[in-house]
Amino acid sequence: MNHEAREAESIVHQAADLFETKYAFPDKGAEVATKLRERIESGEFADASVDREFIRSLTRLVRELSGDLHTGFAYFDSPQPMRDEKTFQFGQVDEEDVLEGRIRNCGFHSVKRLGGNIGYIDLREFVPVAVGAGTATAR
C-alpha cells in the first residue's frame, strides 16, 4: 500500500473515531464508525489518493451511512490549523469558524422579497454572531 492510501485510510479511521466519540446520536455514531472501519478492512481505500474527489466521496459516504446531510468534510490545498478541543470554549470564535462561515455564506442560501412585501430567508445553518453579523445585516 502506498503512502497516499495509508493517509486516506488514516483519515477514514479519524472520521470513524469522531463519529464514535462525538456524534450527537451515540448509537448512530457507533454504527457509522463500525461501517467505516469495515470498509477500511475490506480494502476499499487501498488505492485511494487524498484529493478533493476523495474528500467529496468520503462526505457522500458518511451522509449515506448516517442519513445526516449536515455531516461533511473539506479539502484544503495547504494544512489548516486545528482547533485545540481541550481548551476550546463553547461560544469562542476562532479562524476555523470564520473560514467556514465565509465558505458557506454564513448559512444564508438565499434572501428574497415575496409578493405582499413578505421577506423570505433560506438559512441553512447558524454561525456565531461574531462571524455572521455582517452578512445578516448586509443590504
Sequence and secondary structure as in RCSB ss.txt:
>XXXX:A:sequence
MNHEAREAESIVHQAADLFETKYAFPDKGAEVATKLRERIESGEFADASVDREFIRSLTRLVRELSGDLHTGFAY
FDSPQPMRDEKTFQFGQVDEEDVLEGRIRNCGFHSVKRLGGNIGYIDLREFVPVAVGAGTATAR
>XXXX:A:secstr
  HHHHHHHHHHHHHHHHHHHH SSHHHHHHHHHHHHHHHHTTTTTT   SHHHHHHHHHHHHHHH  TT     
 SS      TTT  TT   HHHHHHHHHTGGGEEEEEEETTTEEEEEE     HHHHHHHHH  
